[in-house]
Amino acid sequence: MPYKNKADRNYDHEYESYQGSEQQKKNRAQRNAARRKLLREGKVRKGDGMDVAHTRAIDKGGSTKDGVRVESKAKNRSFRRDSKGNLTSERSKREAK
């Protein structure tokens, strides 16, 4: 549920429930390993504005072994919006397939 303003957001609870957890550390390590793999293969470079996108999102149970691809940041981080710019779905076009 989105917050109407930052004053409503409980950052301490958010950190305790996810950001400091072992699961979050494992997810970040998988993302970093995927980027290093594509760096070695020459498919991405530092500062190129591209993201390494997992075929199946890590937080949805995917892994680097399932496959990765190079996408623009805008495409990898975007969600469906209506004509006014409001979110209509928190599932990306890639996850909907």
C-alpha positions in Angstrom: 0.0 0.0 0.0 1.6 3.3 -1.0 2.1 6.0 1.6 0.5 9.4 1.1 3.5 11.1 2.5 6.9 10.2 4.0 5.7 11.0 7.6 3.4 7.9 7.5 6.2 5.5 6.6 7.8 3.5 9.4 11.4 3.1 8.3 12.5 1.3 11.4 9.9 -1.4 10.9 10.8 -1.7 7.2 14.5 -2.2 8.0 13.7 -4.8 10.7 11.3 -6.8 8.5 13.4 -6.9 5.3 16.4 -4.7 4.7 18.5 -6.2 7.5 17.5 -9.8 6.8 19.6 -12.7 5.4 17.2 -13.1 2.5 17.8 -9.5 1.4 21.6 -10.1 1.5 21.3 -13.3 -0.6 19.1 -11.5 -3.2 21.6 -8.7 -3.5 24.5 -11.1 -3.9 22.6 -12.9 -6.7 22.0 -9.6 -8.5 25.7 -8.6 -8.1 26.8 -12.0 -9.4 24.6 -11.7 -12.5 26.0 -8.3 -13.3 29.6 -9.6 -12.9 28.8 -12.5 -15.2 27.6 -10.2 -18.0 30.5 -7.8 -17.3 33.0 -10.7 -18.0 31.1 -11.6 -21.2 31.3 -7.9 -22.4 27.5 -7.4 -22.6 27.4 -4.5 -20.1 29.8 -1.9 -18.9 30.0 0.3 -15.9 27.9 3.5 -16.3 26.2 2.3 -19.5 22.7 2.9 -18.1 21.6 -0.7 -18.5 20.2 -3.1 -16.0 20.7 -6.8 -15.7 17.2 -8.2 -15.7 16.4 -11.7 -14.4 14.0 -13.7 -16.6 12.1 -14.5 -13.4 12.3 -11.9 -10.7 14.5 -13.0 -7.7 11.8 -11.9 -5.2 9.3 -14.1 -7.2 11.5 -17.2 -6.7 13.9 -16.8 -9.7 17.6 -17.1 -9.8 20.6 -16.2 -12.0 20.5 -19.8 -13.3 17.0 -19.2 -14.8 18.5 -16.6 -17.1 19.4 -13.0 -17.3 19.2 -10.4 -20.0 20.3 -6.8 -20.5 17.5 -4.1 -20.5 17.4 -0.4 -20.2 16.7 0.9 -16.7 13.4 2.4 -17.8 12.1 -0.9 -19.1 13.4 -3.0 -16.2 12.0 -0.7 -13.5 8.7 0.4 -15.0 5.2 -0.6 -14.2 1.9 -0.1 -16.1 0.4 3.3 -15.8 -2.8 5.0 -17.0 -3.0 8.1 -19.2 -2.6 10.3 -16.1 0.6 8.5 -14.9 -1.0 6.6 -12.0 0.0 3.0 -11.4 -2.5 0.5 -12.7 -0.5 -2.6 -12.0 2.6 -3.4 -9.9 3.5 -6.3 -12.2 5.8 -5.4 -15.0 5.0 -6.3 -18.6 7.8 -9.0 -18.4 6.2 -10.6 -15.3 2.7 -10.7 -16.9 3.9 -13.0 -19.6 
